[in-house]
């Protein structure tokens, strides 16, 4: 092992959530999967010290053998103060994720990754898993995505028919996660509670 630390994870034949929904089980309970993701992210954010995932997207969510979603791609956790960032947080990966899933405030080089940045990325990942479309699906190039962010265009772009099938509360929740002011975004506990309430209402399919 050359004396270097390593992380060992269980192998899941279902692969990533993005691939699972696109190729293996398109009829899966998509809302249930994003609830799993919300619970996992809430666990990280309420850890002491809190952990920021910093690279959340559909390819970094695995589907377990029993069909639930699990977060992955953590790398080796690093204390944020070791990266020259504010104390009190731990990052699972010091590099941020691809632009389409990344919170707009992270386009500033000196802006630290925070739990609120993960909340934006959660909204993007939920949009991806619910609709099988990447954030900003109406844009072919990342430069166009950056301009949309500067113009306060949210990741769903024009009204998305696939997203509307999950009801107005789901759309409103994602819209809240996509607040351009990080301080106006919900906590992951608030997200999890709202998703559980949506599931419990019986208006959409959701198993948990």
C-alpha positions as CSV (number, residue, x, y, z in Angstrom):
1,X,0.0,0.0,0.0
2,X,3.1,2.3,-0.1
3,X,2.3,3.6,3.4
4,X,-0.4,6.0,2.1
5,X,-3.9,6.2,3.6
6,X,-6.8,4.8,1.5
7,X,-10.6,4.6,1.6
8,X,-12.4,1.3,1.0
9,X,-16.0,1.4,-0.1
10,X,-18.5,-1.3,-0.9
11,X,-19.1,-2.1,-4.5
12,X,-22.6,-1.4,-5.8
13,X,-23.5,-3.1,-9.1
14,X,-26.3,-0.5,-9.8
15,X,-23.6,2.2,-10.3
16,X,-24.3,5.9,-10.2
17,X,-27.8,7.3,-9.8
18,X,-27.5,9.1,-13.2
19,X,-26.7,5.8,-15.0
20,X,-29.2,3.8,-13.0
21,X,-32.1,6.1,-13.9
22,X,-31.1,6.5,-17.5
23,X,-30.3,2.9,-18.3
24,X,-31.3,0.4,-15.6
25,X,-34.5,1.6,-13.9
26,X,-36.1,4.7,-15.4
27,X,-39.3,4.0,-13.4
28,X,-37.5,4.1,-10.0
29,X,-38.9,6.3,-7.3
30,X,-37.0,9.4,-8.2
31,X,-38.3,11.5,-5.3
32,X,-37.4,8.8,-2.9
33,X,-33.8,8.9,-4.2
34,X,-33.4,12.6,-3.7
35,X,-34.8,12.3,-0.2
36,X,-32.0,9.7,0.4
37,X,-29.5,12.3,-0.9
38,X,-31.0,15.0,1.3
39,X,-30.6,12.8,4.4
40,X,-27.0,12.0,3.5
41,X,-26.1,15.6,3.0
42,X,-27.9,16.6,6.2
43,X,-25.8,14.0,8.1
44,X,-22.6,15.6,6.7
45,X,-23.7,19.2,7.5
46,X,-24.8,18.4,11.1
47,X,-21.6,16.4,11.8
48,X,-19.3,18.1,14.3
49,X,-17.4,19.7,12.7
50,X,-19.7,20.0,9.7
51,X,-18.5,18.4,6.4
52,X,-19.0,20.0,3.0
53,X,-19.2,17.6,0.2
54,X,-18.3,20.2,-2.5
55,X,-18.8,17.9,-5.5
56,X,-22.4,16.8,-5.5
57,X,-23.9,15.6,-8.8
58,X,-25.7,12.6,-10.1
59,X,-22.5,10.7,-10.9
60,X,-21.4,11.1,-7.3
61,X,-24.6,9.4,-5.9
62,X,-24.5,5.6,-5.9
63,X,-27.5,3.2,-5.9
64,X,-27.1,0.5,-3.3
65,X,-28.2,-3.1,-3.7
66,X,-31.6,-2.4,-2.1
67,X,-32.2,0.6,-4.4
68,X,-31.5,3.5,-2.0
69,X,-29.1,6.4,-2.8
70,X,-25.8,6.9,-1.1
71,X,-23.3,9.8,-1.4
72,X,-19.8,9.0,-2.7
73,X,-16.6,10.6,-4.0
74,X,-15.4,12.0,-0.7
75,X,-11.6,11.7,-1.2
76,X,-9.8,12.2,2.1
77,X,-11.4,14.7,4.4
78,X,-9.5,17.8,5.1
79,X,-9.9,20.4,7.8
80,X,-10.9,23.6,6.1
81,X,-8.4,25.8,8.0
82,X,-5.7,23.6,6.5
83,X,-6.8,24.9,3.1
84,X,-6.7,28.5,4.1
85,X,-10.4,28.6,4.7
86,X,-12.5,29.6,7.7
87,X,-12.2,27.3,10.7
88,X,-15.0,25.0,11.8
89,X,-15.7,23.1,8.6
90,X,-14.3,20.0,7.0
91,X,-14.3,19.5,3.2
92,X,-14.7,16.0,1.8
93,X,-12.8,17.2,-1.4
94,X,-10.9,20.4,-1.7
95,X,-11.9,20.9,-5.4
96,X,-15.3,22.1,-6.3
97,X,-17.6,20.3,-8.8
98,X,-18.4,21.0,-12.4
99,X,-19.8,24.5,-13.2
100,X,-23.4,23.4,-13.9
101,X,-23.7,22.0,-10.4
102,X,-21.6,24.6,-8.7
103,X,-23.1,27.4,-6.6
104,X,-22.6,30.8,-8.4
105,X,-20.7,32.4,-5.5
106,X,-17.9,29.8,-6.0
107,X,-17.0,31.6,-9.3
108,X,-15.1,34.0,-7.0
109,X,-11.7,32.6,-6.4
110,X,-11.6,33.7,-2.7
111,X,-15.0,32.4,-1.8
112,X,-14.9,29.3,0.5
113,X,-17.1,26.3,0.0
114,X,-19.8,26.2,2.6
115,X,-22.8,24.0,3.5
116,X,-25.0,26.6,1.6
117,X,-23.0,25.9,-1.5
118,X,-23.9,22.2,-1.2
119,X,-27.5,23.2,-0.9
120,X,-27.4,24.8,-4.4
121,X,-25.7,21.7,-5.7
122,X,-28.3,19.5,-4.1
123,X,-31.0,21.4,-6.0
124,X,-29.1,20.8,-9.2
125,X,-28.6,17.1,-8.4
126,X,-32.3,16.8,-7.5
127,X,-33.2,18.4,-10.9
128,X,-30.9,16.0,-12.7
129,X,-32.3,12.9,-11.0
130,X,-35.9,13.9,-11.3
131,X,-35.8,14.9,-15.0
132,X,-32.8,13.0,-16.3
133,X,-31.5,16.4,-17.6
134,X,-28.4,18.2,-16.5
135,X,-28.6,21.7,-14.9
136,X,-29.0,24.5,-17.5
137,X,-30.2,21.9,-20.1
138,X,-31.0,24.8,-22.6
139,X,-27.3,25.7,-22.7
140,X,-24.7,23.8,-24.7
141,X,-21.6,25.6,-23.4
142,X,-20.4,26.4,-20.0
143,X,-19.7,30.0,-21.0
144,X,-23.4,30.4,-21.6
145,X,-24.1,28.9,-18.2
146,X,-21.8,31.4,-16.6
147,X,-23.6,34.2,-18.3
148,X,-26.9,32.8,-17.1
149,X,-25.6,32.7,-13.5
150,X,-24.5,36.4,-13.8
151,X,-28.0,37.2,-15.1
152,X,-29.7,35.3,-12.2
153,X,-31.1,32.5,-14.4
154,X,-31.7,29.4,-12.3
155,X,-30.5,25.9,-13.3
156,X,-33.9,24.6,-14.6
157,X,-33.9,27.3,-17.3
158,X,-37.2,27.7,-19.0
159,X,-40.2,25.9,-17.3
160,X,-39.5,22.1,-17.4
161,X,-42.5,19.9,-18.0
162,X,-40.8,16.9,-16.4
163,X,-40.2,18.7,-13.2
164,X,-43.8,20.0,-13.1
165,X,-45.1,16.4,-12.9
166,X,-43.7,16.2,-9.3
167,X,-46.0,19.0,-8.2
168,X,-45.5,22.7,-7.3
169,X,-44.0,22.0,-3.8
170,X,-41.0,20.2,-5.4
171,X,-40.5,23.0,-7.8
172,X,-40.7,25.6,-5.0
173,X,-38.2,23.6,-2.9
174,X,-35.6,23.5,-5.7
175,X,-36.2,27.2,-6.4
176,X,-35.5,27.9,-2.7
177,X,-32.3,25.9,-2.9
178,X,-31.3,28.0,-5.9
179,X,-31.5,31.3,-4.1
180,X,-28.7,33.5,-5.4
181,X,-28.1,34.9,-1.9
182,X,-26.5,31.9,0.0
183,X,-28.0,33.2,3.3
184,X,-31.6,32.7,1.9
185,X,-31.1,29.0,1.1
186,X,-32.7,26.4,3.4
187,X,-30.6,24.2,5.5
188,X,-30.5,20.5,4.5
189,X,-32.6,19.8,7.6
190,X,-35.3,22.1,6.2
191,X,-34.9,20.4,2.8
192,X,-35.2,16.9,4.3
193,X,-38.3,17.9,6.4
194,X,-40.1,19.4,3.4
195,X,-39.3,16.3,1.2
196,X,-40.7,14.0,3.9
197,X,-43.8,16.1,4.1
198,X,-44.2,16.0,0.3
199,X,-43.9,12.2,0.4
200,X,-46.3,11.9,3.3
201,X,-48.9,13.9,1.5
202,X,-49.5,10.9,-0.8
203,X,-49.8,13.1,-3.9
204,X,-46.6,11.7,-5.4
205,X,-44.9,8.3,-5.3
206,X,-42.3,8.1,-2.6
207,X,-41.0,5.2,-0.5
208,X,-38.7,5.6,2.4
